[in-house]
Amino acid sequence: MKFFDEARIEVIAGDGGNGAATFRREKFIPKGGPSGGDGGRGGSVYAVADRNLNTLIDYRYTRSFRAERGENGGSRDCYGKGGGDITLRFPVGTVIRDLDSDELIADLDEDGKTVLIARGGRGGLGNIHFKSSINRAPRKKTMGQEGERRNLHLELKVLADVGLLGMPNAGKSTFIRSVSAAKPKVADYPFTTLAPNLGVVRTTENRSFVIADIPGLIEGAAEGAGLGHQFLRHLQRTHVLLHLVDLAPFDPEADPVADAKAIVEELRKYDEALYSKPRWLALNKLDLIPAEERQARIDAFLADYGPVERNFEISALKGEGTRELIFAIQDFLDAERARIDAERAARQAEEAARLAAAEAARAAADELYEDEALADDDDLPEGEHDTDTDDGPGREH
């Protein structure tokens, strides 16, 4: 299955059904009065996070989704049936934005999370709502409201604790194969990784973390070189970045220091927040360097590269140094767990407040709609109201 992490779709909620203006007509009841029911509410569109999905391919070719319209109201106080809702399923980590206003609509960061993304229109009012002491045979009704229509931008950001950075062929896929059960493709040519890979690293029975491997970056990615920046979004939710550096490049002209600095610069160009995340160096492929030269090569690299937060020397292929590295990552994540949980709680509280405000605005609009419809009838000048006469609509013929 191809990996798609971005899509654009249109969602159209159902229109509300129209209210009815009818009168009760039964034998021996010559003036039965109004009996027109309300129209049904249009169907709404919901988004739900599903952990069984890992790509947006379902929305690559099907671009428009429409909910059912509400039925019109009927006679004899019959209300129209509401339109059926539709539920769209997305991978966990999908961010949904309004394409026109760039408003954040939903961040589906938990399995099963459900968010209303387009609300169906309210049904129109039947004439039973407009009966009064001076308007006993109202012919007025209202039309159903239109359902919300939105153009949406879908963006998938995988959920992982650790993100891998590095040039193509730096050994990222080999590393994730070494420390987890993930089996990404490994080959001796650049860009073997064409989509993000996730691996669960289990350090003890009750301690683990998720690591994300993305396609390699090269200098000029901001201008579209290589695969560009399109996969860096998948590192935005991580808590620490692990920058793998190939200390034994196949090309003798390659400069590991310059390549490592180029990766950091591309990171800065893409997103300052991502650039500011904790970033550790993992000097890889030590098995390809003679034992007597390793320390000198490491010292020379660190001297030229400059200060780093933490650095490790590993051989992903042989598994040398990887155990110490993953335990250091686990300890870091455990120490930061309180902060991570607090940030997540704050983000969820902010989203809950935003969704509650949107729902309150919709409810207020519904209430205003009904109040204005009833007020328009009350404001008619005396004599312009419908009256119940012997020839009126309530008479039995």
N, C-alpha and C positions, 0 to 999 in steps of 0.2 A: 504494500500500500504506500502511495506517495505521501510525503509529509507536507501539509499545508498549514501554515501558522498565521495566515492573514486572509480575510475575505470581506466582501461588502455585500450586504443584503438589504432588501426592503421588507418591512413588516407592515401589514395593514390590518388593523382591528376592524371588527364588524360594525356596520352602522346600526343604530337603534331603529326598531320598527316604529311606524307611524301610529299615533293614537287614532281612535275611531270616533266618529260623531254619529251615533245611532240613537234610536228611541225605542222604548219598550212597547211592543204592539201585541197585545193578547186579548182574546175575547173577554168581554165584560170589564176590561180595564182600559177605558178610552183615553186616559191621560197618564200613561205609565211613566213618563219622564225619561231623562237621558239614561242610556245604558252602554255607551261606548267605552271600551276598555283601553288600557294603556298598551303601547307597543313594547315588545321585549327588548332587553338590553343586548347590544351586539357582543359577539364573542371577543375575548381578550387574547393577547399573545404573551406567553410566559417563557422565560429562559431558565433552564435548570442545569446545574453542573453534574456531569456524569463521569466517574473515574474510569469507566470502561472505554472511554474514547480518548484518543491521543492526537487527533488531527482534525482540522476544519474542512476536510475534503468533502463532507456532505453539503457544504455551502459554497463549493467551488463552481458548481454548474447550476444548481437550483438557487435562484437569487431572490425570488419573491414568495412571500408566505402571507396568506390571507385567511382571517377567521370568518366564521359565519355571521351573516346579518341576522338581526332579531326579527321575529315575525311581527306583522302589524296587529294592532288590537282588533277585537271583534265586537259584535253585538252581544246583548245579554250579559254585560259585565265581564266578557271574556278578555283576559289579558294575553298578549302575544307571547310565544315561547322565546326564551333567550337563546341567542346564537351560541354554538359550541365553541369553547376555548381551544386553542392549540398550544402545545408545549414543544419548544425547540430545545434539544439537548446539545450541550457543548462540553468540550473537555474541561476538566478542572484547571483553573488558571486563566480562563478566557476573560478578557476585558472588553466590554461593550460600550462604545461611544456613539453619540449622535454625529453622523457624518457632516451635517450642515452647521451645527453649533459647537461641535467638539465637546459637548457636555458628557460627563461620565454618567452612564446609565446603570451599569452593574459591573462588579468585579467578582467573578464566580470562583472564589478562592477556597471553597470547601465543597466536598462531595455532597450532593443533594440540595445545595442552596438554590432557592427558587426566587426569581425576581420578576415582577410585572414590567414588561418593556413597552407594551402598547395596550391601552385600555379601550374596551369597546364603548361605543356611543350609548348614551342613555336613551331609553325608549320614549316616544312622545306621549303626551297626556291625552287621554280620552275625554269626551265631554262630560263624563260624570264628575270631573273635578271642578267644573265651572258652574254648577248649579248653585243658586242662591235664592234668597227670598224675593229678589226683584228680577231674577233671571232664571226662571223655572224651566225653560226649554232651550238651553244653550246649544248652539250649533258649532261652537268653537272647539277645535282640537289643535294639537301641536305636532309637528313633524319630529321624527327621531333625529338625534344628534349624529354627526359623522364620527366614526371611530378614528382613533389616532393613527396617523400614517408617519412612519419614520424610516429614513435611510440610515443604516447602521454600519459602523466599521468594527469588525471583529479582529482582535489581536490576541493570539495565544502566547502566554508567558509561562513556561514550565515552572513548577514549584520544586526548588532544590535548595539545599543548605550551602553547598559548595559549588563554585563554577570553575571550569578549567579554561585557561587562556594559553595561547601559544601560537607559534608559526605552524604552517602545515608541516607534517612529519616531525613534530617536536616530541611525539610519543604520548599524546593525550589518550588516544584510543587504547594503546597498549597499557597505559596506567590504569584506566578504568576497568579493563579486563583483568588486570592483576589483583585489584583490591575489591572487586565486586563480582557478581554473577552475570553482569551485562556482557554481551558479546558483540561489540561493534566491529565493523570491518576494519582490518589492518592490512596494509600493503606498503610496498616500497616506492610509492609515488605520491605526490601532493594531492590534497583534497580528497582523500578516501572517505572522509566523513562529510556527508552532504546534508545531514539533518541532526538535530540534537539527540543525544543518547542519555538516558538516565540509568544510574546504577545505585543500588542500596549497599552501603558499606556497614557491616555489622562488626563492631569491635568487641562487644560482649553479648550475652544473651538478651540483655535489656537495654543496650545502648547501640544506636545506629544513626546514620545520617545519609542523606541523598546527595549524590554528586552528579553534576551535569557536564557533559562533554559537547562542545559546539564546534562547527567547522572552523579551521584555522584562519587567523587574520594575517594579512600581509600589509606592508607599507602602502599607503594610498587607498586603503579600504574606504575611507570617507568619500573618495571620489569614485567608488564603485569597483576598484581593483579586486581581483579574486572574486569571492562571494560577497564582498562589501560588508556593510554593518548589519545586514538584515537579521542575523541570528543573535546579535548582542542583547536584544530585548530579553532573551531567555536567562540572562544573568542578573537582571535587575532585581529579582526577588531573593537572590542568594545573600548569605551573611559574610562570606569570606571568598576571595578569589585566589586560586592557585595557579600561578604563572609558571608553566613548564618551559624550560630552556634547553635546547639541544647543545650540549657542550662538545659533541663530536659530529659536526655537520658533514654530510657527504660531499658538499662542494667546498674545496679547500679555500676558495675566495670568500666564503661566507664569514661574517663577523657576528658571533653570538651576542656580543654586547650591543652592537648597533641594532640587530634584529629585536632584542628584548626591549630596548628603548623605543623602537618604532611601534611595538605593540602597545606600550603604555601611552604613547602619544595618540594613537588611534582611539584608545579608550577615552582619553580626555576630550577628543573632538566629538565623540558620540554623546557622552553624558557625564557631567561633572559629578553627579551623585554616584554613578557607577565607578568613576575614577577615584572617588574618595573612600570607597569600601576598603576594609583590611585586605592587603594583597601580599601573599607570601611567594617566595621563589623556590622552585624545585629544579635543581640542576640535574638534568637527566642524561642517560646513556653513558654513565661512567664505566660500564662494562666494555665499551669500545676504546677506552683510554688506558694505556699501560699503567699498571699499579704505581710505578715509580714517578709517573708524570701527573697523576690525578690531583694531588694537593696543590702543586704549582699552578695547574690549569684553573683550579677553583679559586685560588687566591688572586690570580691575575684577573679573572672575570669580576670578582667582587670589588677589587680595587678600581677597575675601570667603570663599573656600573654605578657605584656609589652606595649610599646607605639603603638598607632594606629592613623591613619590619622583622621578618624571619626568613631564614633560608635553610634548605635541606639538600643533601646530596643523595641521589637515588639512581637505581637502574630499574626502570619499570619492567623491562623484559625479564630480568633475573629475580626481581622482587627484592633487591637489596635496598635497604633504607625505607621501604614503603610502609613497613609496620610502624616504625617510629613516627613517620609522617601522619598516618591516619589516626594514631592515638593522640598526637598533638592537636589535630583538627577536632577530634571528639572532645578533648579537654577544653579547647577554646569555645566550642559551641555550648558545652555544659555550663561554662562560666558566664556565657552571654545569654543563657536561656531566659533569665528573668527580664532582661532588656528586650529580647526578641518577643517574648510573650506580651510585654507591656505595649510595645509598638503595634503588635497585631491587634490587641484589644482596643487600642485607641483608633486604629484604622477601621475596625469593625463598628465601633461606636459612632464614628463619623459617618460611615455609610448608612447605618441604621437611622441616624438622625436625618440624613438626606432623603432616604426612601420614605420616612414618616412625613417629612415636609411635602414631598411630592404627592403622597396619598391624601394629605390634608388639603392640598390645593385642588386636587381632583374632586374631593368631597364638597368643598366650598363652591366649586364651579357647578356641581350638580344641584346644590341647594339654591344657588343664585338663579339657575335656569328655571327651576320650578317657581320660585318666588316671582320672577319677572313675568312668566307666562300668566300666573294668576293675577298679578298686579295689572297687566294690560287689560284684562277683562273688567276688573273693578274700576278702572279709570274711564271707562266709556261714559259719555254724557247720558243723563237720564233720558229715556225714550229711545235710545239706540240699542238697549239690551233686547235680546229675543224675549218675547212674552208668550205665555201659554194661553192660547185662545182656543175657541172651539174648532178653528180651522188649522190649528197648529200641528206640528209633527207628532204630538202625543195622541192625537185622536185616532180611535179605532175606525177603520174604513170597512 
